């Protein structure tokens, strides 16, 4: 990565929509200043040696791939569709979506039915690559915005689009078929082979800390010493739980990080084992 004259790490952030809101929240949780006015297109966080640029999500991969910016947050779908020389570093756990083929309900059943058909989509690169990998010959047309009406208007036989609840497709009389084209989510991207900016490692550690904090909670409980081994088997923590003697004879206090998913069931299991005073606490950030 080529440093700018001011030496700041340059980060691209989506400038609007749900992706922008979630990315901005994650960056705030990571300790970085973020814009208070959505019209701002750039913000300098001098204290953390970072400069943020708020761009169209579809353009972020291009800026990062060309080395104009050091790192960016965008959708996996937009990264792959762009064909830019940027690559995914890791998923960020928000902005999840699935891409499917869809057509009038019952008209097509399998991917082989796509042979020779006209497909409308906003993601030509993704769809063409998917078809080429499976040896399916079909024409792909790019349409911006909603593509559901393209079949009714005679522009396409099939659409390839993001499917969340499926309600929009059903309203248009369409149904999905075949395998999922792509599972997408927000991703962190950089330029492969480029020299890393000195602030890149700190930025990554902060993001990792937030991601871990979102996936785990801190669990505290009291239990009789004779049951500690069984309790620790249920809550091994990241490295090892903290076990401290209590003033009450024969009892200890245990503290451990546990996965957020399933934490309630874990509390039930500990209670059945004899644990009491079981508490769950959110973790806002961490370094492991």
Legacy VTK file of the C-alpha trace (Angstrom):
# vtk DataFile Version 3.0
C-alpha trace
ASCII
DATASET POLYDATA
POINTS 288 float
0.000 0.000 0.000
1.406 3.383 -0.979
1.367 5.930 1.829
-0.168 9.350 1.281
1.957 12.410 2.119
0.193 12.797 5.484
0.872 9.149 6.326
-2.728 8.316 7.196
-4.305 4.911 6.633
-7.014 5.464 3.980
-10.206 3.477 4.490
-13.236 3.302 2.187
-16.663 3.074 3.834
-20.092 2.689 2.144
-21.759 6.093 2.017
-25.422 5.131 2.314
-27.920 2.413 3.140
-27.953 -0.358 5.713
-24.393 -1.397 4.809
-23.165 2.112 5.618
-24.958 2.250 8.960
-23.628 -1.126 10.104
-20.076 -0.354 8.941
-20.113 3.026 10.688
-21.347 1.435 13.912
-18.569 -1.174 13.799
-15.938 1.499 13.219
-17.246 3.559 16.138
-17.112 0.486 18.364
-13.507 0.065 17.196
-12.663 3.497 18.588
-12.639 5.547 15.375
-14.364 8.871 14.789
-17.172 8.774 12.261
-19.068 11.477 10.421
-22.103 13.105 12.022
-23.434 14.412 8.699
-24.223 11.896 5.957
-23.279 14.520 3.359
-19.636 14.416 4.445
-17.572 12.439 1.944
-14.318 12.357 3.912
-13.291 12.497 7.559
-9.859 12.603 9.156
-9.330 10.917 12.515
-5.925 12.396 13.270
-5.775 10.859 16.746
-5.872 7.370 15.204
-3.923 8.256 12.020
-6.829 7.260 9.772
-8.710 8.972 6.956
-12.153 7.708 5.955
-13.724 8.136 2.532
-17.466 7.546 2.111
-18.096 6.121 -1.337
-20.725 4.280 -3.352
-20.469 0.631 -2.194
-20.120 -0.508 -5.802
-17.035 1.713 -6.323
-15.076 0.745 -3.206
-13.468 -2.405 -4.650
-12.197 -0.395 -7.629
-10.510 2.251 -5.459
-8.901 -0.362 -3.228
-7.908 -2.572 -6.161
-6.152 0.331 -7.863
-4.286 1.202 -4.654
-5.904 4.632 -4.352
-7.185 3.573 -0.919
-5.598 1.077 1.455
-8.554 -0.899 2.725
-12.329 -0.870 2.385
-15.630 -2.288 3.558
-18.088 -3.437 0.911
-20.309 -6.379 0.014
-18.861 -9.663 -1.214
-21.294 -9.474 -4.111
-20.030 -6.026 -5.124
-16.392 -7.118 -4.816
-16.864 -10.151 -7.062
-19.058 -8.308 -9.545
-16.525 -5.486 -9.934
-13.678 -7.638 -11.239
-11.308 -5.298 -9.366
-7.820 -6.300 -8.234
-8.906 -6.372 -4.598
-9.455 -9.413 -2.425
-11.498 -10.347 0.615
-9.620 -10.316 3.911
-12.501 -11.511 6.085
-16.266 -11.411 6.496
-17.683 -8.885 8.948
-20.879 -10.644 9.973
-23.475 -8.125 8.780
-25.244 -7.301 5.518
-25.890 -10.978 4.762
-27.858 -11.882 1.629
-28.333 -14.751 -0.837
-28.467 -14.644 -4.627
-30.898 -16.886 -6.465
-32.344 -17.427 -9.899
-36.090 -16.777 -10.009
-38.849 -17.163 -12.589
-42.646 -17.533 -12.695
-43.552 -20.212 -10.152
-43.260 -23.731 -11.566
-41.828 -22.738 -14.950
-38.243 -23.903 -14.325
-36.884 -26.440 -11.852
-33.125 -26.885 -12.265
-30.024 -25.003 -13.397
-30.002 -26.955 -16.654
-33.255 -25.218 -17.585
-31.300 -21.968 -17.948
-29.686 -23.103 -21.205
-30.479 -20.582 -23.947
-32.577 -18.313 -21.715
-32.347 -14.563 -21.137
-31.311 -13.592 -17.587
-31.728 -10.091 -16.141
-29.627 -9.021 -13.153
-27.823 -6.120 -11.553
-24.773 -8.374 -11.051
-23.649 -9.437 -14.502
-20.105 -10.387 -13.437
-21.293 -12.771 -10.724
-23.946 -14.429 -12.893
-21.720 -14.832 -15.957
-18.982 -16.392 -13.848
-21.468 -18.747 -12.195
-22.845 -19.877 -15.573
-19.389 -20.275 -17.152
-18.188 -22.474 -14.275
-21.133 -24.819 -14.924
-20.991 -24.730 -18.688
-24.430 -23.165 -19.075
-25.032 -21.007 -22.151
-27.417 -18.128 -21.468
-27.509 -14.414 -22.252
-27.150 -12.018 -19.320
-28.478 -8.455 -19.366
-27.602 -5.803 -16.799
-30.504 -3.884 -15.294
-30.085 -1.331 -12.509
-32.601 -1.304 -9.702
-35.525 -3.689 -9.354
-35.391 -6.523 -11.888
-38.595 -8.334 -10.879
-40.683 -6.698 -13.631
-38.248 -7.568 -16.435
-39.962 -10.925 -17.072
-43.422 -9.370 -17.220
-42.133 -6.732 -19.647
-40.608 -9.385 -21.902
-36.986 -8.346 -21.354
-35.946 -11.621 -19.675
-37.035 -15.187 -19.008
-35.306 -15.399 -15.623
-33.880 -12.974 -13.095
-30.905 -13.352 -10.760
-31.300 -11.242 -7.665
-30.801 -10.845 -3.926
-33.328 -12.865 -1.927
-33.922 -12.086 1.740
-37.469 -12.905 2.800
-38.724 -13.710 -0.719
-41.779 -11.480 -0.252
-40.856 -9.211 -3.174
-40.531 -12.193 -5.497
-43.828 -13.681 -4.371
-45.564 -10.348 -4.940
-44.329 -10.473 -8.539
-45.466 -14.099 -8.975
-41.894 -15.412 -8.987
-40.199 -18.289 -7.165
-36.552 -19.254 -6.737
-35.089 -22.421 -8.232
-31.716 -24.146 -8.499
-28.790 -23.739 -6.140
-27.745 -20.505 -4.440
-25.620 -18.357 -6.741
-23.774 -16.606 -3.921
-23.930 -16.105 -0.167
-22.892 -12.530 0.442
-22.111 -10.344 3.451
-20.095 -7.248 4.259
-16.381 -7.924 3.878
-13.105 -6.196 4.572
-10.969 -5.902 1.434
-7.457 -4.834 0.561
-5.079 -5.058 -2.394
-3.156 -8.341 -2.544
0.632 -8.041 -2.682
0.696 -4.374 -1.650
2.913 -3.147 1.186
0.841 -2.792 4.317
0.423 0.630 5.850
1.896 0.825 9.397
-1.593 1.426 10.804
-3.151 -1.554 9.050
-2.295 -4.076 11.771
-3.794 -1.882 14.505
-6.952 -1.406 12.432
-7.291 -5.168 11.956
-6.793 -5.866 15.684
-9.516 -3.393 16.557
-11.983 -4.897 14.111
-11.171 -8.406 15.316
-11.750 -7.254 18.885
-15.216 -5.946 18.024
-16.127 -9.086 16.079
-15.105 -11.327 18.980
-16.946 -9.086 21.437
-20.111 -9.386 19.358
-19.852 -13.161 19.288
-19.131 -13.721 22.987
-20.466 -12.669 26.383
-18.834 -12.743 29.797
-20.374 -15.313 32.140
-19.935 -15.210 35.906
-21.286 -17.759 38.362
-20.733 -19.276 41.807
-20.497 -23.028 42.299
-19.395 -25.575 44.878
-15.736 -26.544 44.577
-16.635 -30.190 44.045
-18.441 -29.295 40.801
-15.801 -26.969 39.347
-14.356 -29.522 36.923
-17.769 -30.250 35.404
-18.620 -26.544 35.240
-15.317 -25.618 33.595
-15.912 -28.338 31.003
-19.050 -26.398 30.050
-17.323 -22.984 30.138
-13.673 -23.469 29.117
-13.362 -19.826 28.051
-11.064 -18.599 25.286
-7.881 -19.779 27.013
-8.944 -20.737 30.520
-11.617 -19.490 32.932
-10.808 -17.468 36.046
-11.608 -19.417 39.227
-11.499 -17.512 42.543
-12.281 -18.733 46.093
-15.315 -17.207 47.785
-15.678 -16.203 51.433
-18.344 -18.905 51.646
-16.565 -22.135 52.501
-16.431 -24.710 49.687
-17.592 -22.319 46.958
-15.720 -20.605 44.111
-16.519 -17.877 41.598
-15.945 -18.650 37.932
-15.619 -16.143 35.079
-15.305 -17.132 31.417
-16.057 -15.849 27.934
-18.717 -18.004 26.281
-20.342 -17.899 22.823
-23.353 -15.578 22.729
-25.325 -18.162 20.772
-26.550 -20.811 23.175
-25.659 -18.822 26.301
-29.149 -19.269 27.770
-28.979 -23.048 27.384
-25.558 -22.958 29.001
-27.010 -21.071 31.963
-29.672 -23.785 32.319
-27.021 -26.509 32.301
-24.934 -24.702 34.935
-27.965 -24.151 37.145
-28.775 -27.863 36.969
-25.168 -28.530 37.975
-25.630 -26.387 41.098
-24.285 -23.037 39.931
-25.948 -19.922 41.350
-25.620 -16.174 40.797
-25.193 -16.764 37.068
-24.687 -13.483 35.217
-24.189 -12.568 31.564
-22.431 -9.340 30.594
-21.957 -7.829 27.147
-18.404 -7.336 25.909
-17.894 -4.133 23.903
-14.328 -4.761 22.756
-11.410 -7.049 23.518
-7.880 -8.044 22.558
-7.024 -11.751 22.603
LINES 1 289
288 0 1 2 3 4 5 6 7 8 9 10 11 12 13 14 15 16 17 18 19 20 21 22 23 24 25 26 27 28 29 30 31 32 33 34 35 36 37 38 39 40 41 42 43 44 45 46 47 48 49 50 51 52 53 54 55 56 57 58 59 60 61 62 63 64 65 66 67 68 69 70 71 72 73 74 75 76 77 78 79 80 81 82 83 84 85 86 87 88 89 90 91 92 93 94 95 96 97 98 99 100 101 102 103 104 105 106 107 108 109 110 111 112 113 114 115 116 117 118 119 120 121 122 123 124 125 126 127 128 129 130 131 132 133 134 135 136 137 138 139 140 141 142 143 144 145 146 147 148 149 150 151 152 153 154 155 156 157 158 159 160 161 162 163 164 165 166 167 168 169 170 171 172 173 174 175 176 177 178 179 180 181 182 183 184 185 186 187 188 189 190 191 192 193 194 195 196 197 198 199 200 201 202 203 204 205 206 207 208 209 210 211 212 213 214 215 216 217 218 219 220 221 222 223 224 225 226 227 228 229 230 231 232 233 234 235 236 237 238 239 240 241 242 243 244 245 246 247 248 249 250 251 252 253 254 255 256 257 258 259 260 261 262 263 264 265 266 267 268 269 270 271 272 273 274 275 276 277 278 279 280 281 282 283 284 285 286 287
